[in-house]
Amino acid sequence: MTRRLAVAATAAAAAIILVGAPLFGWVPLIRLPALLLAPLMVALLAARPWRWSARDRDAIAAWTPSPRTIRIATVITAAVIGWIVLTRFRSGDINAVDFTVYFDRPIYQTAHGRLLLVETADLPDFSHRSQFAVHAYYNLLLLAPLYRIAATPYWLLALSVVAVALGAVHAFRIVRHLSGAGLVAAATAFAFVLNANTARTLLYGFHPEVLYSWFIPAAIDAALHRKRWWFLAAVVAAATVKEDAILPLFALSVTLIAVVAVAPRDRWLYLAAPPVIGLANLLAYYAAVLPIFASSSNPVYAAFWRDFGPTPARALLGMISRPIDVTGRVLTSGFPRVLLPHALLPLAAWRWMIGIVPLVVLYGASSNSQVRDFGIYYSMVIVPFLTIGAAFGALTVARALLVRESEARIAAASVVFLAALLVYGDRAGYSLRPWRTEVSATRRVIESLASEPVILVQSALYPHAGYDARVVLLTHETLTDPRYTGAVTVLAPALNAYPFGKGELDDLAGHGQASGAAAGIILARRP
């Protein structure tokens, strides 16, 4: 067997497992590194780098992908991560919270004239009001027309994948422009997609913060290439993600000051416009939008920093007055874990890090465990800075240790790529599980209950239950609500039980009977 044939055969086997294992349930869990290591090792053995001459190393280090190669790689990468996200969804591992409760169904409601209405949430205080009472998710309004064309959660899953894929392209362009090293730039693009922080965000389903991974690199890319209108468009787009866009936009300006030689006539645009737009967005939300939709001017997430003060302003003052406490919290937060998939290399490229210091301090000092741990989607805001910073950190370290530039580039590219692929820092990297029959049958079960006025649905099945007004999220509150007395409850005991404990769900299921429409689904009647 020739070396090329061995590489092709191994890659084909990995592709078959990637597609076939979730569909046919061959194994209960596959982690992406385990799937990719075999073809990578075979390719490495086939390339025999120990036999490369100095000329070979120079040629490899000087390589840069053509525009056509970039387009093909982007499509393939998007297809692979799209398949993984789809598999996550079809396996029932994307819970209704936050995906369906706060984004999918509110966008559907917007398409029918009810502005980002949250129907039933896992937390009672968030139910029956607009999401604008919580956050300024302006860009979600732009998705409502898509739900008029076809009401489906796949719009949001696809948007997440597209945002990450395009963010990776911009990261490639930034590193190639500033370093001239196409090989390192290509490794950076793959690291942007593969690292555990990106994986954790994508496998959560959808959260608007994922759009920062597209708009922030797009703004840096536009600034580097002096495309003023594209820069302004990317900044405004970032501001529409959320009211806290002031933080990544401030980081954007600081980064441009640190790494880009900006002409004096452009400073107002590249350096001043992002934080000014971000601040205006923040003030407009608090002054004009929040009072319309919320009963209190104090945002609900103010409790995330309650240890320092009851309101955002007082919490900020409290943090400033207690720098030692804040420093200790940040150092023991999840931020070091976030750095691990980047091999701590951003620390060697401090210019890419200084802009995110306020954000890291704010999150790291939070009283909320998810925020403080940079869990679920919270780390995604800083992924562009960390990934690009890791590339330049790797080049800095490699150039200090190796004499030849070609060897430094090859070493830097290898470390950036392999760290993102192999180092998780936790168990949050890409993985595939078998598709569940309960998920595929949910809509059919709902249709079989056409005569029921209300149907309470377990959160793991809720994303697949459609948009019928009769379908209500099963929570502790809806389970005891007198309005739903006698309602049928749709359960899948083998899937995620949140917001119930596993024992609670099993107890509910024990009073029901198996659905005739699908294996694994239990129908119980609420007393």
Stockholm file with secondary structure:
# STOCKHOLM 1.0

chainA/1-527         MTRRLAVAATAAAAAIILVGAPLFGWVPLIRLPALLLAPLMVALLAARPWRWSARDRDAIAAWTPSPRTIRIATVITAAVIGWIVLTRFRSGDINAVDFTVYFDRPIYQTAHGRLLLVETADLPDFSHRSQFAVHAYYNLLLLAPLYRIAATPYWLLALSVVAVALGAVHAFRIVRHLSGAGLVAAATAFAFVLNANTARTLLYGFHPEVLYSWFIPAAIDAALHRKRWWFLAAVVAAATVKEDAILPLFALSVTLIAVVAVAPRDRWLYLAAPPVIGLANLLAYYAAVLPIFASSSNPVYAAFWRDFGPTPARALLGMISRPIDVTGRVLTSGFPRVLLPHALLPLAAWRWMIGIVPLVVLYGASSNSQVRDFGIYYSMVIVPFLTIGAAFGALTVARALLVRESEARIAAASVVFLAALLVYGDRAGYSLRPWRTEVSATRRVIESLASEPVILVQSALYPHAGYDARVVLLTHETLTDPRYTGAVTVLAPALNAYPFGKGELDDLAGHGQASGAAAGIILARRP
#=GR chainA/1-527 SS CCHHHHHHHHHHHHHHHHHHHHHHTCSSCEEHHHHHHHHHHHHHHHHCGGGCCHHHHHHHHTCCCCHHHHHHHHHHHHHHHHHHHHHHHHTTCSCHHHIIIIIIHHHHHHHTTSTTEECSCSSGGGSSEEGGGTCCCGGGGGGHHHHHHCCCTHHHHHHHHHHHHHHHHHHHHHHHHHHCCHHHHHHHHHHHHHSHHHHHHHTTCCCGGGGHHHHHHHHHHHHHTTCHHHHHHHHHHHHTTCGGGHHHHHHHHHHHHHHCCCCGGGHIIIIIHHHHHHHHHHHHIIIIIHHHHCSSSSCGGGGGGTTTCSSHHHHHHHHHHCHHHHHHHHHTSSHHHHHGGGTTGGGGCGGGTGGGHHHHHHHHTCSSHHHHTTTTTGGGGGHHHHHHHHHHHHHHHHHHHCSSHHHHHHHHHHHHHHHHHHCCSSSCSCEECCCCHHHHHHHHHHHHTTTCSCEEECTTTGGGSCSCTTEEECCHHHHHCGGGTTCEEEECTTSCCTTSCHHHHHHHHTTSEECSSSTTCEEEECC
#=GC SS_cons         CCHHHHHHHHHHHHHHHHHHHHHHTCSSCEEHHHHHHHHHHHHHHHHCGGGCCHHHHHHHHTCCCCHHHHHHHHHHHHHHHHHHHHHHHHTTCSCHHHIIIIIIHHHHHHHTTSTTEECSCSSGGGSSEEGGGTCCCGGGGGGHHHHHHCCCTHHHHHHHHHHHHHHHHHHHHHHHHHHCCHHHHHHHHHHHHHSHHHHHHHTTCCCGGGGHHHHHHHHHHHHHTTCHHHHHHHHHHHHTTCGGGHHHHHHHHHHHHHHCCCCGGGHIIIIIHHHHHHHHHHHHIIIIIHHHHCSSSSCGGGGGGTTTCSSHHHHHHHHHHCHHHHHHHHHTSSHHHHHGGGTTGGGGCGGGTGGGHHHHHHHHTCSSHHHHTTTTTGGGGGHHHHHHHHHHHHHHHHHHHCSSHHHHHHHHHHHHHHHHHHCCSSSCSCEECCCCHHHHHHHHHHHHTTTCSCEEECTTTGGGSCSCTTEEECCHHHHHCGGGTTCEEEECTTSCCTTSCHHHHHHHHTTSEECSSSTTCEEEECC
//
